[in-house]
Protein backbone atom coordinates (compact mmCIF):
# COMPACT_ATOMS: atom_id res chain seq x y z
CA UNK A 1 0.00 0.00 0.00
CA UNK A 2 1.43 3.37 -1.07
CA UNK A 3 1.14 6.07 1.59
CA UNK A 4 2.26 9.71 1.74
CA UNK A 5 1.68 11.54 5.02
CA UNK A 6 2.32 15.29 5.40
CA UNK A 7 2.95 17.07 8.68
CA UNK A 8 4.36 20.35 10.00
CA UNK A 9 1.71 22.85 8.95
CA UNK A 10 0.37 25.53 11.24
CA UNK A 11 -0.17 29.24 11.83
CA UNK A 12 2.77 31.61 11.45
CA UNK A 13 3.24 35.37 11.11
CA UNK A 14 4.50 36.95 7.91
CA UNK A 15 8.28 36.66 7.72
CA UNK A 16 8.33 33.46 9.77
CA UNK A 17 9.32 29.91 8.86
CA UNK A 18 7.86 26.41 8.78
CA UNK A 19 9.22 23.01 7.78
CA UNK A 20 6.85 20.50 6.22
CA UNK A 21 7.54 16.77 6.16
CA UNK A 22 6.28 14.04 3.83
CA UNK A 23 6.78 10.49 5.07
CA UNK A 24 6.54 7.88 2.30
CA UNK A 25 5.97 4.12 2.45
CA UNK A 26 4.93 1.27 0.18
CA UNK A 27 7.36 1.94 -2.68
CA UNK A 28 11.01 2.66 -3.36
CA UNK A 29 12.20 6.20 -4.06
CA UNK A 30 14.52 4.99 -6.83
CA UNK A 31 13.46 6.55 -10.13
CA UNK A 32 10.77 8.74 -8.56
CA UNK A 33 10.10 12.44 -8.39
CA UNK A 34 8.60 13.90 -5.22
CA UNK A 35 6.68 17.17 -5.46
CA UNK A 36 5.11 19.71 -3.15
CA UNK A 37 1.89 21.35 -4.28
CA UNK A 38 -0.45 23.85 -2.67
CA UNK A 39 -4.06 24.88 -3.09
CA UNK A 40 -5.54 28.09 -1.73
CA UNK A 41 -9.33 28.53 -1.37
CA UNK A 42 -10.95 29.09 -4.76
CA UNK A 43 -7.70 28.53 -6.68
CA UNK A 44 -6.10 25.76 -8.71
CA UNK A 45 -3.64 23.35 -7.15
CA UNK A 46 -0.16 24.51 -8.15
CA UNK A 47 3.29 23.00 -7.97
CA UNK A 48 5.83 24.77 -5.74
CA UNK A 49 8.86 22.45 -5.70
CA UNK A 50 10.02 18.97 -6.68
CA UNK A 51 13.08 16.78 -6.28
CA UNK A 52 14.37 13.73 -8.17
CA UNK A 53 15.21 10.80 -5.92
CA UNK A 54 18.04 9.46 -8.08
CA UNK A 55 20.26 12.54 -8.26
CA UNK A 56 18.60 15.12 -5.99
CA UNK A 57 17.96 17.74 -8.67
CA UNK A 58 15.44 20.35 -7.55
CA UNK A 59 12.99 22.63 -9.34
CA UNK A 60 10.98 25.53 -7.94
CA UNK A 61 8.10 27.72 -8.91
CA UNK A 62 9.20 31.30 -9.52
CA UNK A 63 6.98 32.58 -6.68
CA UNK A 64 8.91 30.61 -4.02
CA UNK A 65 12.41 30.58 -5.51
CA UNK A 66 14.97 31.72 -2.94
CA UNK A 67 12.54 31.29 -0.03
CA UNK A 68 11.65 27.56 -0.09
CA UNK A 69 14.02 24.59 -0.10
CA UNK A 70 13.06 20.99 -0.87
CA UNK A 71 15.26 18.16 0.40
CA UNK A 72 15.16 14.39 0.87
CA UNK A 73 16.36 11.92 3.49
CA UNK A 74 16.61 8.55 1.73
CA UNK A 75 17.25 6.65 4.97
CA UNK A 76 13.98 7.91 6.44
CA UNK A 77 12.00 7.90 3.16
CA UNK A 78 11.04 11.48 3.97
CA UNK A 79 10.92 14.66 1.88
CA UNK A 80 11.01 18.11 3.49
CA UNK A 81 9.94 21.58 2.44
CA UNK A 82 11.67 24.35 4.38
CA UNK A 83 9.67 27.56 3.99
CA UNK A 84 11.30 30.86 4.99
CA UNK A 85 10.21 34.49 4.67
CA UNK A 86 6.60 33.39 4.50
CA UNK A 87 4.00 35.72 3.01
CA UNK A 88 0.21 35.80 3.43
CA UNK A 89 -0.13 34.64 -0.19
CA UNK A 90 1.61 31.39 0.80
CA UNK A 91 -1.49 30.43 2.79
CA UNK A 92 -2.84 27.15 1.39
CA UNK A 93 -3.23 23.44 1.97
CA UNK A 94 0.11 21.86 1.06
CA UNK A 95 0.26 18.38 -0.48
CA UNK A 96 3.13 16.06 -1.27
CA UNK A 97 2.97 13.84 -4.34
CA UNK A 98 5.08 11.07 -5.90
CA UNK A 99 5.43 9.30 -9.23
CA UNK A 100 8.01 8.25 -11.82
CA UNK A 101 7.84 11.51 -13.78
CA UNK A 102 9.74 10.94 -17.04
CA UNK A 103 11.00 14.53 -17.55
CA UNK A 104 10.98 16.33 -14.19
CA UNK A 105 12.46 19.57 -15.60
CA UNK A 106 9.44 19.98 -17.86
CA UNK A 107 6.68 18.22 -15.93
CA UNK A 108 7.78 17.97 -12.28
CA UNK A 109 5.47 20.81 -11.19
CA UNK A 110 2.46 19.57 -13.17
CA UNK A 111 -0.17 17.98 -10.95
CA UNK A 112 -1.44 15.59 -13.64
CA UNK A 113 1.96 13.85 -13.71
CA UNK A 114 1.50 12.47 -10.19
CA UNK A 115 -0.53 9.43 -9.20
CA UNK A 116 0.16 9.27 -5.46
CA UNK A 117 -0.89 12.04 -3.06
CA UNK A 118 -0.88 12.76 0.65
CA UNK A 119 -3.82 14.12 2.64
CA UNK A 120 -2.49 17.68 2.89
CA UNK A 121 -1.47 19.97 5.74
CA UNK A 122 -2.75 23.51 6.34
CA UNK A 123 -0.34 26.46 6.30
CA UNK A 124 -1.71 29.84 7.36
CA UNK A 125 0.40 33.02 7.25
CA UNK A 126 -1.01 36.07 9.03
CA UNK A 127 -0.22 39.70 8.18
Secondary structure, 3 states (H helix, E strand, C coil): CCEEEEECCEEEECCCCEEEEEEEECCCCCCCEEEEEEECCCCCCEEEEEEECCCCCEEECCCCCCCEEEEEEHHHCEEEEEECCCCHHHCEEEEEEEECCCCHHHHCCCHHHCCEECCCEEEEEEC
